[in-house]
Amino acid sequence: MADVIGIDLLAALYKCFVGVDRIATLQHLVFISQIDYASRNGGRDTPSAKRNMRLLFLLMAGTMHELGDALQQVRSAKAALKIKDENVWKPINELRKRWHKAPYASKIRNGFSHHLGELDAFKQGIAKSPDQVELLHGQELLHDRAALRFDARFVEPWDALLRAEDEDDEDQDDEFKAFAEKTQADHGSLSEHMMKLFTELLSANEIEVVDECR
């Protein structure tokens, strides 16, 4: 395939597929976690639930930013696509424009999700900290090792990192709720659009596509 459509375009498409898979995995983990919390805790927002959801959502936002960059690379190689139906490209291009330079996704990717945070950012947040802070949130943490490992979350370290960005927990929750809803809607159609583009590309270049499931 690389000899026919070009290695740059093929690599960019492969990068998109890896991103689609990663986001699907993260969304699946969110779904599994929600079922687990609902069954074990009556839907209550436990410390571990908030800890897990925060990390999954941060990873999703960071991946969305990288996927937007991958779609931009596909666009840069678009001349090699040679597809007959331009409508195949249009919905993908709309997603690219939304994600490639999304300021919130970029901030999350660079400051929270794919990095543990710069020491200078922690120092800025510590300098703004109140006189009394909550390091760890949970129950029986000093006496129950399992609770410390599985039913607790660190509070102040995250708050310090957020203060460096002049945000707080509620600000981030509201921002990400809107971002997550957009992600959910967009990702629901992305895999279908990408496969349609890919098969159209192969067909235009007379590369046979074999469906082994049939």
Rosetta blueprint (number, residue, H / E / L):
1 M L
2 A H
3 D H
4 V H
5 I H
6 G L
7 I H
8 D H
9 L H
10 L H
11 A H
12 A H
13 L H
14 Y H
15 K H
16 C H
17 F H
18 V H
19 G H
20 V H
21 D H
22 R H
23 I H
24 A H
25 T H
26 L H
27 Q H
28 H H
29 L H
30 V H
31 F H
32 I H
33 S H
34 Q H
35 I H
36 D H
37 Y H
38 A H
39 S H
40 R H
41 N H
42 G L
43 G L
44 R L
45 D L
46 T L
47 P H
48 S H
49 A H
50 K H
51 R H
52 N H
53 M H
54 R H
55 L H
56 L H
57 F H
58 L H
59 L H
60 M H
61 A H
62 G H
63 T H
64 M H
65 H H
66 E H
67 L H
68 G H
69 D H
70 A H
71 L H
72 Q H
73 Q H
74 V H
75 R H
76 S H
77 A L
78 K H
79 A H
80 A H
81 L L
82 K L
83 I L
84 K L
85 D L
86 E H
87 N H
88 V H
89 W L
90 K H
91 P H
92 I H
93 N H
94 E H
95 L H
96 R H
97 K H
98 R H
99 W H
100 H H
101 K L
102 A L
103 P H
104 Y H
105 A H
106 S H
107 K H
108 I H
109 R H
110 N H
111 G H
112 F H
113 S H
114 H L
115 H L
116 L L
117 G L
118 E L
119 L H
120 D H
121 A H
122 F H
123 K H
124 Q H
125 G H
126 I H
127 A H
128 K L
129 S L
130 P L
131 D L
132 Q L
133 V L
134 E L
135 L L
136 L E
137 H E
138 G L
139 Q L
140 E L
141 L L
142 L L
143 H L
144 D L
145 R H
146 A H
147 A H
148 L H
149 R H
150 F H
151 D L
152 A L
153 R E
154 F E
155 V L
156 E H
157 P H
158 W H
159 D H
160 A H
161 L H
162 L H
163 R H
164 A H
165 E L
166 D L
167 E L
168 D L
169 D H
170 E H
171 D H
172 Q H
173 D H
174 D H
175 E H
176 F H
177 K H
178 A H
179 F H
180 A H
181 E H
182 K H
183 T H
184 Q H
185 A H
186 D H
187 H H
188 G H
189 S H
190 L H
191 S H
192 E H
193 H H
194 M H
195 M H
196 K H
197 L H
198 F H
199 T H
200 E H
201 L H
202 L H
203 S H
204 A H
205 N L
206 E L
207 I L
208 E L
209 V L
210 V L
211 D L
212 E L
213 C L
214 R L
